[in-house]
Amino acid sequence: MAGELELRLRDRLAKLRGLHLPGSSVSDEVRRIEQQIEVMETGDERSEDEIWNSVELARHPERPYTLDYIERLISDWFELHGDRARMDDPAIVSGLGSFAGRTVAVIGHQKGRGDAVKRVKRNFGMANPEGYRKAMRVMAIADRHGFPVITLVDTPGAYPGVAAEQHGQGGALAASQATMARLLVPTVACVIGEGGSGGAVAFALADRVLMQQHAIYSVISPEGCATILWRDAGQARKAAAAFKPDAAHCLELGVIDGIIPEPEGGAHTDFDAAAIMLGQSVRSALEELGQVDAGELRRRRRARFRSIGVVSS
Amino acid sequence: MASRIDVSIEHKHAPPDPSGSKKHPNTCPKCSSHYREDELISNLRVCAQCGYHFPVGALERIQQLLDSDSFIEEAKELRSADPLSFFDLRSYKERIAEAELKTGLGDALLMGQAKIEDQDCQLTVMDFSFMGGSMGSVVGEKFARACERAIERNVPLVSVNASGGARMQEGIFSLMQVPKTVCAVENMHDARVPFINVLTHPTTAGLLASFATLGDVTIAEPGTLMCFTGPRVVQQTVREDLPDDFGRAEANYRFGHLDAIVQRQELRAVLGKLLRLFNHGR
């Protein structure tokens, strides 16, 4: 499979290089494809065990969560609460703070750590529509005042509850993406743990999508996939190997723009080091994006997502 | 079998009445009235006895809604690739071939130019019988192209949806069709091209989290299941009985997520009226 994909990418790269349109979105695209090919050349296929290792680390109960990174990277943090209509969703944290010398908006899923009560309080990082509407409110503030938006994605998925459906879960997820597609400020999304399906993608329509080394990003959980396709949740390892949710594969498939390294053994072994690595990646992404005119930024963002997918004719 | 498999972004939504009681497809699951095929077709596949709306395939839907011979299909050459070389109990390639033979369609979505009551529009129609109407790269690509064609032609887009969600065999690519179609819709909104969404049973998960909730006007047929997560999974999570109409169009209408519930017999006239209203404002 890699062979066929690689040939197609090289072909595309050759065409794009022939275009010579300085400053256009072509250069972004060329860089992304070069990265993709590089990963293919160096990285031999990851084994089932390696992929499963990432799945386990991504869900590690001691893994740093959104607030752990905010504490270490954002100064003058002020959290903004509530969707101004119904409630404040504790599964999502949003607010303003200072990063690399300027004001930014940070939005992320938040899991609870420790005993059951704490984890339930954050609803295991599974947000209700109200949480996504809170996030949209903060995005609107950022857009109005020119603050870049940083999103931290870490959720098993949007919450599957009765009230969540009654209050429009699907529509909220779509609206959150639509809001991100309209923003005229630079946006960086980082998958820092579980990037679970619609609940994750609601925060991931960004100019740069990054994944931590051991994060996962997928259309369904390995257990869910195994139950449906193999009728056996015990086949989760096999399912994960089949749909490849790990960062290396996501980069190879051209779905993300870069991988943020983690300390040896995973982010949970050293919160400070993990935060420094995350901060460096986000800073350099924002610096690059800061060079681009706002309208052009938005045009490229949409064009980039528009281009994802593999079809034949 | 295939339709039981690939139907959701997060969880499974089985089509109504999967294997359990093996009723004939022309027997009404609600009131057990039975119809000959030609009777059902001439009544737009609505039960004359109780009003139950049977599923409608994409080609028949086109017959029902459009001015005769007005449909010019576009991008029909697109086919699914198999980017992950996916193999579960059978290979993805085999499943696609089987669905193509069964339905006579290239994938779960048809798109092209159309006329409804003499009003030009761009149309997308989905077919649930093609792998549960699941959204893979082809569905995403065709929908995005439909948005672009609507902008080029400066005509409204009418989207008739029926889908269980993401096509799992395409892994992360299927998830990425969600932001992709959202971006296509945003470009269309910017160009002030009207977008009318028709939800038919079922329209769930990935569709609901993308273009199916982003129309200027959103209408549904009666009884349409339109939830992000299916009733069974929600029940397993909350461990209590769900309301009878959980996730159905009627509940969504009550909670304010739909502009109208439209009987199938009225659908063509309603779309004609909406197209006229949007066209006259331009």
HADDOCK unambig.tbl for C-alpha pairs under 7 A between the chains (distance, minus, plus):
assign (segid A and resid 1 and name CA) (segid B and resid 85 and name CA) 6.90 0.50 0.50
assign (segid A and resid 160 and name CA) (segid B and resid 229 and name CA) 5.74 0.50 0.50
assign (segid A and resid 160 and name CA) (segid B and resid 234 and name CA) 5.32 0.50 0.50
assign (segid A and resid 160 and name CA) (segid B and resid 237 and name CA) 6.97 0.50 0.50
assign (segid A and resid 161 and name CA) (segid B and resid 234 and name CA) 5.49 0.50 0.50
assign (segid A and resid 161 and name CA) (segid B and resid 238 and name CA) 6.61 0.50 0.50
assign (segid A and resid 162 and name CA) (segid B and resid 234 and name CA) 6.69 0.50 0.50
assign (segid A and resid 165 and name CA) (segid B and resid 227 and name CA) 6.25 0.50 0.50
assign (segid A and resid 165 and name CA) (segid B and resid 228 and name CA) 6.83 0.50 0.50
assign (segid A and resid 165 and name CA) (segid B and resid 247 and name CA) 6.85 0.50 0.50
assign (segid A and resid 166 and name CA) (segid B and resid 252 and name CA) 6.87 0.50 0.50
assign (segid A and resid 166 and name CA) (segid B and resid 255 and name CA) 6.31 0.50 0.50
assign (segid A and resid 167 and name CA) (segid B and resid 255 and name CA) 6.98 0.50 0.50
assign (segid A and resid 168 and name CA) (segid B and resid 257 and name CA) 6.81 0.50 0.50
assign (segid A and resid 169 and name CA) (segid B and resid 228 and name CA) 6.32 0.50 0.50
assign (segid A and resid 170 and name CA) (segid B and resid 205 and name CA) 6.83 0.50 0.50
assign (segid A and resid 170 and name CA) (segid B and resid 208 and name CA) 4.89 0.50 0.50
assign (segid A and resid 170 and name CA) (segid B and resid 209 and name CA) 4.31 0.50 0.50
assign (segid A and resid 170 and name CA) (segid B and resid 227 and name CA) 6.89 0.50 0.50
assign (segid A and resid 170 and name CA) (segid B and resid 228 and name CA) 4.98 0.50 0.50
assign (segid A and resid 171 and name CA) (segid B and resid 208 and name CA) 6.26 0.50 0.50
assign (segid A and resid 171 and name CA) (segid B and resid 209 and name CA) 5.73 0.50 0.50
assign (segid A and resid 171 and name CA) (segid B and resid 213 and name CA) 5.38 0.50 0.50
assign (segid A and resid 173 and name CA) (segid B and resid 209 and name CA) 5.22 0.50 0.50
assign (segid A and resid 174 and name CA) (segid B and resid 209 and name CA) 4.46 0.50 0.50
assign (segid A and resid 174 and name CA) (segid B and resid 210 and name CA) 4.71 0.50 0.50
assign (segid A and resid 174 and name CA) (segid B and resid 213 and name CA) 6.90 0.50 0.50
assign (segid A and resid 177 and name CA) (segid B and resid 179 and name CA) 6.57 0.50 0.50
assign (segid A and resid 177 and name CA) (segid B and resid 182 and name CA) 6.89 0.50 0.50
assign (segid A and resid 178 and name CA) (segid B and resid 182 and name CA) 6.04 0.50 0.50
assign (segid A and resid 178 and name CA) (segid B and resid 186 and name CA) 6.71 0.50 0.50
assign (segid A and resid 181 and name CA) (segid B and resid 183 and name CA) 6.20 0.50 0.50
assign (segid A and resid 197 and name CA) (segid B and resid 9 and name CA) 6.68 0.50 0.50
assign (segid A and resid 197 and name CA) (segid B and resid 10 and name CA) 6.65 0.50 0.50
assign (segid A and resid 197 and name CA) (segid B and resid 175 and name CA) 6.57 0.50 0.50
assign (segid A and resid 198 and name CA) (segid B and resid 206 and name CA) 6.91 0.50 0.50
assign (segid A and resid 198 and name CA) (segid B and resid 209 and name CA) 6.71 0.50 0.50
assign (segid A and resid 205 and name CA) (segid B and resid 179 and name CA) 6.35 0.50 0.50
assign (segid A and resid 218 and name CA) (segid B and resid 171 and name CA) 6.75 0.50 0.50
assign (segid A and resid 218 and name CA) (segid B and resid 172 and name CA) 5.30 0.50 0.50
assign (segid A and resid 219 and name CA) (segid B and resid 9 and name CA) 5.92 0.50 0.50
assign (segid A and resid 219 and name CA) (segid B and resid 10 and name CA) 6.76 0.50 0.50
assign (segid A and resid 219 and name CA) (segid B and resid 168 and name CA) 6.99 0.50 0.50
assign (segid A and resid 219 and name CA) (segid B and resid 171 and name CA) 5.95 0.50 0.50
assign (segid A and resid 219 and name CA) (segid B and resid 172 and name CA) 5.51 0.50 0.50
assign (segid A and resid 219 and name CA) (segid B and resid 175 and name CA) 5.25 0.50 0.50
assign (segid A and resid 220 and name CA) (segid B and resid 9 and name CA) 6.28 0.50 0.50
assign (segid A and resid 220 and name CA) (segid B and resid 10 and name CA) 5.00 0.50 0.50
assign (segid A and resid 224 and name CA) (segid B and resid 11 and name CA) 6.53 0.50 0.50
assign (segid A and resid 228 and name CA) (segid B and resid 5 and name CA) 6.15 0.50 0.50
assign (segid A and resid 229 and name CA) (segid B and resid 5 and name CA) 6.42 0.50 0.50
assign (segid A and resid 229 and name CA) (segid B and resid 88 and name CA) 6.03 0.50 0.50
assign (segid A and resid 229 and name CA) (segid B and resid 89 and name CA) 6.99 0.50 0.50
assign (segid A and resid 230 and name CA) (segid B and resid 88 and name CA) 6.65 0.50 0.50
assign (segid A and resid 230 and name CA) (segid B and resid 89 and name CA) 6.63 0.50 0.50
assign (segid A and resid 242 and name CA) (segid B and resid 86 and name CA) 6.37 0.50 0.50
assign (segid A and resid 243 and name CA) (segid B and resid 84 and name CA) 6.96 0.50 0.50
assign (segid A and resid 243 and name CA) (segid B and resid 171 and name CA) 5.13 0.50 0.50
assign (segid A and resid 302 and name CA) (segid B and resid 183 and name CA) 5.32 0.50 0.50
assign (segid A and resid 305 and name CA) (segid B and resid 179 and name CA) 6.49 0.50 0.50
assign (segid A and resid 305 and name CA) (segid B and resid 180 and name CA) 4.92 0.50 0.50
assign (segid A and resid 306 and name CA) (segid B and resid 180 and name CA) 4.69 0.50 0.50
assign (segid A and resid 306 and name CA) (segid B and resid 183 and name CA) 6.61 0.50 0.50
assign (segid A and resid 306 and name CA) (segid B and resid 184 and name CA) 6.90 0.50 0.50
assign (segid A and resid 308 and name CA) (segid B and resid 176 and name CA) 6.75 0.50 0.50
assign (segid A and resid 309 and name CA) (segid B and resid 137 and name CA) 4.90 0.50 0.50
assign (segid A and resid 309 and name CA) (segid B and resid 173 and name CA) 5.67 0.50 0.50
assign (segid A and resid 310 and name CA) (segid B and resid 81 and name CA) 6.03 0.50 0.50
assign (segid A and resid 310 and name CA) (segid B and resid 83 and name CA) 6.56 0.50 0.50
assign (segid A and resid 310 and name CA) (segid B and resid 137 and name CA) 5.81 0.50 0.50
assign (segid A and resid 311 and name CA) (segid B and resid 78 and name CA) 6.53 0.50 0.50
assign (segid A and resid 311 and name CA) (segid B and resid 79 and name CA) 5.85 0.50 0.50
assign (segid A and resid 311 and name CA) (segid B and resid 80 and name CA) 5.04 0.50 0.50
assign (segid A and resid 311 and name CA) (segid B and resid 81 and name CA) 4.98 0.50 0.50
assign (segid A and resid 311 and name CA) (segid B and resid 137 and name CA) 6.15 0.50 0.50
assign (segid A and resid 311 and name CA) (segid B and resid 138 and name CA) 5.97 0.50 0.50
assign (segid A and resid 312 and name CA) (segid B and resid 78 and name CA) 5.84 0.50 0.50
assign (segid A and resid 312 and name CA) (segid B and resid 79 and name CA) 5.14 0.50 0.50
assign (segid A and resid 312 and name CA) (segid B and resid 80 and name CA) 5.98 0.50 0.50
assign (segid A and resid 312 and name CA) (segid B and resid 81 and name CA) 5.48 0.50 0.50
assign (segid A and resid 313 and name CA) (segid B and resid 77 and name CA) 5.11 0.50 0.50
assign (segid A and resid 313 and name CA) (segid B and resid 78 and name CA) 4.43 0.50 0.50
assign (segid A and resid 313 and name CA) (segid B and resid 79 and name CA) 5.33 0.50 0.50
